[in-house]
């Protein structure tokens, strides 16, 4: 017995996109058992994938997948036959598929270490409130480059899920999180506040509307964001449960108006600061490449000596033959304090640590595009004055296993095949450039303004 997953439906703007696989539940699947429907749905989706040359969007919501079908689909994607689809898939929509704990574990396995997938929608699924399953899901998210996660209309999640999920969530690339209509209450307000005020939160957007956080709970979240969050610029806390102690209708209206005013000010502040930080980080990278990444920063044996000071670097440069390395810049003859001040003037809105990370990246030969060379020299360690290197050394080396910018490539379908005169209008090429820039900004921690800059003496 075989059922097609196609039926009459409203056409979507990407229905004609050959890189998209869509499906809806056929009415006849409702007359068979859930396990059989799950197997049929998964088999048909896999067949549709195999017929496509490339797939970058799976819109398979409401297709009776269930846990069994979910496991079957992701086992296929992890197999050699499905590897091509996995390596190009950027959007995955699994809305209203009856996915529980077993299916969520399959999803977790799929997104673990996945640097291609950008959007994941699990809305309308029961998922799980088991702490171990939620921890595995959060850990997988932390290792991925997922940008958007939608968990809306999952009424079974409740406070239990949020309490286990947010404290573990540390996804650096996650920019949008949807938790609308998930049956959470004011009990989890401290958990939400702890997350949005921590360095783990790099979100641009947070949706928590249609829950029961109450008006006082919403005010607490807004106050915390205003005080300690410089990342969020769109927050939705509408349609909350009205507590009898929130005052009469006029008082509640005035309170909401004040809350919206504060949120609007926060959005303007955070968005403006993000734009400044990103632009200055890119500019500082260009200056640092020219200044610090020089042939004089390598020894004759191709090693990377640990220079104790700038003066030691300069002495080495002078002692080597001029036809091998260049004369060091006069910049390095300046006192270290002036060198730091010049770097700070090049990127005034970056914090001290952000400038360290950008310059350290710029001075590392391994971060250059590899082109046709199989190997590059080891990293240089003399990119900063001694005091700045000491500050940097206190941080844990969390990027040692992260791919370098020059070796990372987007999926093949992002590659621009336009003629030279048409490339300036190519949306694919623009997305590629934007994605590469965002990946780099996240790596060096310059995707969000850091408040420690406020302590710097602005009178200098």
WOMO-V133536 format. One record per residue. N is the residue number from 1. PHI is phi in whole degrees, -180 to 180 (none if undefined). OMEGA is omega in degrees with one decimal (999 if undefined). Layout:
# WOMO-V133536
n=N phi=PHI omega=OMEGA
n=N phi=PHI omega=OMEGA
This chain:
# WOMO-V133536
n=1 phi=none omega=-175.9
n=2 phi=-139 omega=178.7
n=3 phi=-119 omega=173.5
n=4 phi=-81 omega=-179.8
n=5 phi=-95 omega=179.9
n=6 phi=-95 omega=176.9
n=7 phi=-160 omega=179.2
n=8 phi=-68 omega=-179.2
n=9 phi=-155 omega=177.8
n=10 phi=-67 omega=-177.0
n=11 phi=-72 omega=177.6
n=12 phi=-96 omega=-176.8
n=13 phi=-66 omega=177.6
n=14 phi=-110 omega=177.4
n=15 phi=-62 omega=-178.8
n=16 phi=-90 omega=179.9
n=17 phi=-77 omega=-177.9
n=18 phi=-67 omega=179.3
n=19 phi=-95 omega=180.0
n=20 phi=-118 omega=173.1
n=21 phi=-113 omega=179.7
n=22 phi=-119 omega=176.9
n=23 phi=-159 omega=170.7
n=24 phi=-134 omega=-176.6
n=25 phi=-73 omega=176.1
n=26 phi=-75 omega=-176.2
n=27 phi=-58 omega=-177.0
n=28 phi=-69 omega=177.9
n=29 phi=-69 omega=-179.3
n=30 phi=-73 omega=-178.4
n=31 phi=-93 omega=178.5
n=32 phi=-113 omega=-178.7
n=33 phi=-67 omega=-178.7
n=34 phi=-62 omega=-179.2
n=35 phi=-67 omega=179.3
n=36 phi=-69 omega=178.4
n=37 phi=-61 omega=179.1
n=38 phi=-62 omega=179.9
n=39 phi=-66 omega=179.9
n=40 phi=-64 omega=-179.4
n=41 phi=-61 omega=-179.1
n=42 phi=-64 omega=-179.0
n=43 phi=-64 omega=179.9
n=44 phi=-69 omega=178.2
n=45 phi=-66 omega=178.8
n=46 phi=-63 omega=178.3
n=47 phi=-63 omega=178.9
n=48 phi=-64 omega=178.0
n=49 phi=-63 omega=-177.1
n=50 phi=-66 omega=179.2
n=51 phi=-82 omega=-179.2
n=52 phi=-94 omega=177.3
n=53 phi=-69 omega=178.1
n=54 phi=-152 omega=-179.0
n=55 phi=-132 omega=175.6
n=56 phi=-120 omega=177.3
n=57 phi=-143 omega=173.5
n=58 phi=-112 omega=177.7
n=59 phi=-109 omega=-171.9
n=60 phi=-120 omega=176.4
n=61 phi=-71 omega=175.8
n=62 phi=56 omega=-177.2
n=63 phi=-115 omega=177.0
n=64 phi=61 omega=-177.9
n=65 phi=-63 omega=-177.3
n=66 phi=64 omega=-180.0
n=67 phi=-68 omega=-176.0
n=68 phi=-64 omega=179.2
n=69 phi=-66 omega=178.5
n=70 phi=-63 omega=178.0
n=71 phi=-63 omega=-179.8
n=72 phi=-64 omega=-179.9
n=73 phi=-64 omega=-176.3
n=74 phi=-75 omega=171.1
n=75 phi=-65 omega=176.9
n=76 phi=-65 omega=-177.9
n=77 phi=-65 omega=178.2
n=78 phi=-85 omega=-179.6
n=79 phi=-85 omega=177.3
n=80 phi=-57 omega=-178.7
n=81 phi=-69 omega=-178.1
n=82 phi=-103 omega=-175.7
n=83 phi=-63 omega=-179.7
n=84 phi=-63 omega=178.0
n=85 phi=-67 omega=-179.8
n=86 phi=-61 omega=-176.9
n=87 phi=-80 omega=177.6
n=88 phi=-126 omega=-174.1
n=89 phi=-78 omega=179.9
n=90 phi=-113 omega=-179.2
n=91 phi=-133 omega=-177.8
n=92 phi=-135 omega=-178.3
n=93 phi=-117 omega=-177.7
n=94 phi=-120 omega=-174.5
n=95 phi=-60 omega=173.3
n=96 phi=49 omega=178.2
n=97 phi=-119 omega=178.7
n=98 phi=64 omega=-177.4
n=99 phi=-80 omega=178.7
n=100 phi=-111 omega=-176.0
n=101 phi=-62 omega=-178.3
n=102 phi=-64 omega=178.5
n=103 phi=-68 omega=178.9
n=104 phi=-65 omega=176.1
n=105 phi=-66 omega=177.1
n=106 phi=-66 omega=176.5
n=107 phi=-63 omega=-179.8
n=108 phi=-61 omega=178.6
n=109 phi=-63 omega=-178.0
n=110 phi=-69 omega=-175.4
n=111 phi=-88 omega=-179.7
n=112 phi=-65 omega=-179.6
n=113 phi=72 omega=-177.2
n=114 phi=-80 omega=-179.9
n=115 phi=-105 omega=179.1
n=116 phi=-108 omega=-177.0
n=117 phi=-63 omega=-178.4
n=118 phi=-114 omega=-177.4
n=119 phi=-130 omega=178.2
n=120 phi=-137 omega=179.3
n=121 phi=-118 omega=177.1
n=122 phi=-119 omega=-175.8
n=123 phi=-65 omega=175.4
n=124 phi=75 omega=177.8
n=125 phi=-112 omega=178.8
n=126 phi=-67 omega=-179.3
n=127 phi=52 omega=-175.7
n=128 phi=-158 omega=172.0
n=129 phi=-114 omega=176.8
n=130 phi=-73 omega=-174.0
n=131 phi=-60 omega=-178.9
n=132 phi=-68 omega=178.6
n=133 phi=-65 omega=179.6
n=134 phi=-64 omega=179.6
n=135 phi=-64 omega=177.9
n=136 phi=-66 omega=178.1
n=137 phi=-65 omega=179.6
n=138 phi=-64 omega=178.7
n=139 phi=-63 omega=177.1
n=140 phi=-65 omega=177.1
n=141 phi=-59 omega=-178.1
n=142 phi=-63 omega=-178.5
n=143 phi=-94 omega=-176.5
n=144 phi=-103 omega=173.4
n=145 phi=-115 omega=179.1
n=146 phi=-64 omega=-179.6
n=147 phi=-101 omega=-176.2
n=148 phi=-129 omega=176.3
n=149 phi=-130 omega=179.6
n=150 phi=-112 omega=177.6
n=151 phi=-124 omega=-172.5
n=152 phi=-72 omega=178.5
n=153 phi=59 omega=174.6
n=154 phi=-112 omega=-173.2
n=155 phi=-65 omega=-178.9
n=156 phi=-82 omega=-177.3
n=157 phi=-69 omega=175.7
n=158 phi=61 omega=-176.3
n=159 phi=-64 omega=-177.1
n=160 phi=-59 omega=-179.9
n=161 phi=-65 omega=-177.2
n=162 phi=-62 omega=179.7
n=163 phi=-63 omega=179.6
n=164 phi=-89 omega=-172.0
n=165 phi=-87 omega=-172.8
n=166 phi=-63 omega=178.9
n=167 phi=-63 omega=-179.0
n=168 phi=-95 omega=-174.2
n=169 phi=-72 omega=178.9
n=170 phi=-146 omega=-176.8
n=171 phi=-90 omega=-173.9
n=172 phi=-66 omega=-175.2
n=173 phi=-96 omega=-177.6
n=174 phi=-71 omega=-176.6
n=175 phi=-115 omega=-179.0
n=176 phi=-138 omega=-179.8
n=177 phi=-129 omega=179.9
n=178 phi=-107 omega=178.9
n=179 phi=-125 omega=-178.8
n=180 phi=-70 omega=175.5
n=181 phi=53 omega=177.8
n=182 phi=-111 omega=174.1
n=183 phi=64 omega=176.5
n=184 phi=-92 omega=-174.6
n=185 phi=-123 omega=-178.2
n=186 phi=-65 omega=-179.3
n=187 phi=-60 omega=-175.9
n=188 phi=-95 omega=177.9
n=189 phi=-57 omega=176.5
n=190 phi=-59 omega=178.6
n=191 phi=-67 omega=177.9
n=192 phi=-65 omega=180.0
n=193 phi=-63 omega=179.7
n=194 phi=-60 omega=-179.2
n=195 phi=-72 omega=-174.4
n=196 phi=-70 omega=178.7
n=197 phi=-98 omega=-179.9
n=198 phi=-94 omega=177.4
n=199 phi=-72 omega=178.8
n=200 phi=-73 omega=-177.3
n=201 phi=-90 omega=175.7
n=202 phi=-119 omega=-174.3
n=203 phi=-69 omega=166.4
n=204 phi=-93 omega=-175.1
n=205 phi=-133 omega=176.9
n=206 phi=-137 omega=178.9
n=207 phi=-110 omega=177.8
n=208 phi=-130 omega=-176.5
n=209 phi=-76 omega=179.3
n=210 phi=61 omega=174.7
n=211 phi=-124 omega=-178.6
n=212 phi=-119 omega=179.5
n=213 phi=-75 omega=-177.8
n=214 phi=70 omega=-179.0
n=215 phi=-64 omega=175.5
n=216 phi=-60 omega=178.4
n=217 phi=-64 omega=177.7
n=218 phi=-63 omega=179.4
n=219 phi=-64 omega=178.2
n=220 phi=-65 omega=179.2
n=221 phi=-65 omega=180.0
n=222 phi=-62 omega=179.6
n=223 phi=-64 omega=179.3
n=224 phi=-66 omega=178.7
n=225 phi=-64 omega=179.3
n=226 phi=-62 omega=-174.2
n=227 phi=-83 omega=-167.6
n=228 phi=-136 omega=-179.1
n=229 phi=-118 omega=179.9
n=230 phi=-121 omega=-177.5
n=231 phi=-111 omega=-175.1
n=232 phi=-68 omega=171.8
n=233 phi=-131 omega=171.1
n=234 phi=-148 omega=-178.7
n=235 phi=-129 omega=-179.8
n=236 phi=-118 omega=178.8
n=237 phi=-125 omega=-175.5
n=238 phi=-73 omega=171.9
n=239 phi=57 omega=-179.3
n=240 phi=-87 omega=176.3
n=241 phi=-63 omega=-179.5
n=242 phi=-92 omega=178.8
n=243 phi=-83 omega=-178.5
n=244 phi=-65 omega=180.0
n=245 phi=-94 omega=-178.5
n=246 phi=-82 omega=-179.7
n=247 phi=94 omega=-179.7
n=248 phi=-77 omega=-175.4
n=249 phi=-60 omega=-178.7
n=250 phi=-67 omega=178.9
n=251 phi=-64 omega=179.3
n=252 phi=-66 omega=178.7
n=253 phi=-62 omega=179.1
n=254 phi=-64 omega=179.6
n=255 phi=-65 omega=179.1
n=256 phi=-67 omega=177.9
n=257 phi=-62 omega=177.8
n=258 phi=-66 omega=177.6
n=259 phi=-62 omega=177.9
n=260 phi=-66 omega=177.6
n=261 phi=-63 omega=179.7
n=262 phi=-65 omega=179.4
n=263 phi=-62 omega=178.3
n=264 phi=-65 omega=177.2
n=265 phi=-65 omega=178.6
n=266 phi=-63 omega=-179.2
n=267 phi=-60 omega=179.7
n=268 phi=-64 omega=-180.0
n=269 phi=-62 omega=-175.7
n=270 phi=-68 omega=-180.0
n=271 phi=-66 omega=179.4
n=272 phi=-63 omega=-179.4
n=273 phi=-66 omega=177.4
n=274 phi=-63 omega=179.6
n=275 phi=-61 omega=179.1
n=276 phi=-61 omega=-175.9
n=277 phi=-62 omega=-177.9
n=278 phi=-65 omega=-179.9
n=279 phi=-64 omega=-178.1
n=280 phi=-71 omega=177.5
n=281 phi=-66 omega=178.4
n=282 phi=-65 omega=178.6
n=283 phi=-65 omega=179.4
n=284 phi=-64 omega=176.7
n=285 phi=-60 omega=-180.0
n=286 phi=-64 omega=178.9
n=287 phi=-63 omega=-175.7
n=288 phi=-70 omega=176.8
n=289 phi=-59 omega=-177.1
n=290 phi=-69 omega=-172.8
n=291 phi=-88 omega=-171.7
n=292 phi=-97 omega=-177.2
n=293 phi=-88 omega=-178.5
n=294 phi=-125 omega=179.8
n=295 phi=-61 omega=-179.2
n=296 phi=-72 omega=-178.9
n=297 phi=-94 omega=174.9
n=298 phi=-119 omega=175.6
n=299 phi=-87 omega=-174.2
n=300 phi=-67 omega=-177.5
n=301 phi=-96 omega=178.3
n=302 phi=79 omega=-178.5
n=303 phi=-86 omega=179.2
n=304 phi=-131 omega=-176.7
n=305 phi=-63 omega=179.7
n=306 phi=-90 omega=-177.3
n=307 phi=-67 omega=-179.1
n=308 phi=-84 omega=-179.1
n=309 phi=-161 omega=176.4
n=310 phi=-65 omega=-179.4
n=311 phi=-64 omega=177.2
n=312 phi=-65 omega=176.2
n=313 phi=-61 omega=-178.7
n=314 phi=-65 omega=179.8
n=315 phi=-64 omega=179.1
n=316 phi=-63 omega=-178.5
n=317 phi=-62 omega=-177.9
n=318 phi=-72 omega=-174.5
n=319 phi=-78 omega=-179.2
n=320 phi=-93 omega=-177.2
n=321 phi=-56 omega=-175.2
n=322 phi=-66 omega=-180.0
n=323 phi=-81 omega=177.6
n=324 phi=-105 omega=179.6
n=325 phi=-135 omega=-176.2
n=326 phi=-87 omega=176.0
n=327 phi=-69 omega=-177.8
n=328 phi=-62 omega=178.7
n=329 phi=-65 omega=177.4
n=330 phi=-66 omega=176.4
n=331 phi=-56 omega=-176.7
n=332 phi=-77 omega=175.4
n=333 phi=-87 omega=177.9
n=334 phi=-76 omega=174.3
n=335 phi=-58 omega=-175.9
n=336 phi=-59 omega=-179.2
n=337 phi=-62 omega=179.4
n=338 phi=-72 omega=176.2
n=339 phi=-58 omega=179.6
n=340 phi=-64 omega=-178.4
n=341 phi=-68 omega=177.7
n=342 phi=-65 omega=177.7
n=343 phi=-61 omega=179.3
n=344 phi=-65 omega=179.2
n=345 phi=-69 omega=178.2
n=346 phi=-70 omega=179.8
n=347 phi=-141 omega=-172.8
n=348 phi=-66 omega=-177.8
n=349 phi=-93 omega=174.5
n=350 phi=-86 omega=175.9
n=351 phi=-76 omega=179.6
n=352 phi=-58 omega=-178.6
n=353 phi=-68 omega=177.2
n=354 phi=-64 omega=178.1
n=355 phi=-64 omega=177.6
n=356 phi=-59 omega=-176.7
n=357 phi=-66 omega=179.8
n=358 phi=-66 omega=-178.3
n=359 phi=-67 omega=178.0
n=360 phi=-62 omega=176.7
n=361 phi=-64 omega=-177.4
n=362 phi=-64 omega=-176.4
n=363 phi=-86 omega=-178.7
n=364 phi=-97 omega=-178.7
n=365 phi=-60 omega=-176.3
n=366 phi=-70 omega=-179.0
n=367 phi=-88 omega=175.8
n=368 phi=-74 omega=173.9
n=369 phi=-56 omega=-172.1
n=370 phi=-77 omega=179.8
n=371 phi=51 omega=-177.2
n=372 phi=-102 omega=-178.7
n=373 phi=-86 omega=-177.5
n=374 phi=-70 omega=-176.2
n=375 phi=-142 omega=175.4
n=376 phi=-124 omega=179.1
n=377 phi=-67 omega=177.7
n=378 phi=-62 omega=-177.5
n=379 phi=-68 omega=172.8
n=380 phi=-90 omega=-178.5
n=381 phi=-114 omega=-176.7
n=382 phi=-106 omega=-175.7
n=383 phi=-89 omega=-176.0
n=384 phi=-137 omega=171.1
n=385 phi=-57 omega=-173.2
n=386 phi=-58 omega=-178.0
n=387 phi=-65 omega=179.3
n=388 phi=-75 omega=177.6
n=389 phi=-66 omega=178.5
n=390 phi=-63 omega=178.6
n=391 phi=-64 omega=-179.1
n=392 phi=-70 omega=-175.7
n=393 phi=-68 omega=179.8
n=394 phi=-72 omega=-179.1
n=395 phi=-82 omega=177.4
n=396 phi=-70 omega=-179.7
n=397 phi=-81 omega=-176.3
n=398 phi=-96 omega=-176.4
n=399 phi=-110 omega=-174.8
n=400 phi=-63 omega=-176.5
n=401 phi=-100 omega=-179.4
n=402 phi=-87 omega=178.8
n=403 phi=-59 omega=178.0
n=404 phi=-76 omega=-176.7
n=405 phi=-56 omega=-175.7
n=406 phi=-68 omega=-176.9
n=407 phi=-97 omega=-179.4
n=408 phi=-82 omega=177.4
n=409 phi=-133 omega=177.1
n=410 phi=-75 omega=176.5
n=411 phi=-58 omega=-175.3
n=412 phi=-60 omega=-175.9
n=413 phi=-71 omega=176.3
n=414 phi=-79 omega=-176.6
n=415 phi=-61 omega=-176.1
n=416 phi=-82 omega=177.6
n=417 phi=-112 omega=-177.9
n=418 phi=-74 omega=173.5
n=419 phi=-67 omega=-174.4
n=420 phi=-54 omega=-177.2
n=421 phi=-73 omega=-176.9
n=422 phi=-102 omega=-173.0
n=423 phi=-68 omega=-178.1
n=424 phi=-66 omega=179.4
n=425 phi=-108 omega=-176.6
n=426 phi=-80 omega=-179.7
n=427 phi=-68 omega=178.7
n=428 phi=-62 omega=-179.5
n=429 phi=-66 omega=178.3
n=430 phi=-62 omega=178.9
n=431 phi=-67 omega=178.2
n=432 phi=-59 omega=-179.6
n=433 phi=-61 omega=-178.8
n=434 phi=-64 omega=179.7
n=435 phi=-64 omega=179.9
n=436 phi=-63 omega=179.4
n=437 phi=-67 omega=179.8
n=438 phi=-65 omega=177.3
n=439 phi=-61 omega=-179.3
n=440 phi=-66 omega=179.4
n=441 phi=-60 omega=178.3
n=442 phi=-68 omega=-179.4
n=443 phi=-59 omega=-177.3
n=444 phi=-93 omega=175.7
n=445 phi=67 omega=179.4
n=446 phi=-115 omega=175.7
n=447 phi=-95 omega=-179.4
n=448 phi=-141 omega=176.2
n=449 phi=-70 omega=179.5
n=450 phi=-101 omega=-173.1
n=451 phi=-68 omega=-179.7
n=452 phi=-63 omega=176.9
n=453 phi=-61 omega=-177.1
n=454 phi=-65 omega=-179.2
n=455 phi=-85 omega=-177.9
n=456 phi=-73 omega=-179.0
n=457 phi=-71 omega=-177.3
n=458 phi=-76 omega=-179.4
n=459 phi=-82 omega=-178.8
n=460 phi=-76 omega=999
